[in-house]
């Protein structure tokens, strides 16, 4: 039985030729076998375990990782050494980079940016044009939005 959750296709991202689109090899979560996903640089960027997924035009590259049951979708970009895990979800036109960590049931969306060594976890939401950077932590049920800057 094929244990691979996804395969990397030959389709490259139009602006980032090192990134390749993924295709589901089996049904899991809301993904059906054959569904096309987003773009990754290599298998290290998206775990073959759990229900994690990169969809739409989302990009995960560098040493960044999406694992466990986390999702990156829409036009989200996860790069550097960033990690998205647990049941976290990054979507919209958001950017997660550097050594940032998004975990738990946290959501980062809209045009939000999380970078540096920042962490967003619990049920926290960072959205709109908010930025979280440095060694900042956003947790619990916190909501950071608008043009807020936490650093």
Secondary structure, DSSP 4 states (H G I P E B T S, - for coil): ----SEEEEEEEPSS-TT-EEEEESS-BTTB-TT-EEEEESSGGGB-SSTT-EE-TT-EE-TT-EE-TT-EE-TT-EE-TT-EE-TT-EE-SS-EE-TT-EE-TT-EE-TT-EE-TT-EE-TT-EE-TT-EE-TT-EE-TT-EE-TT-EE-
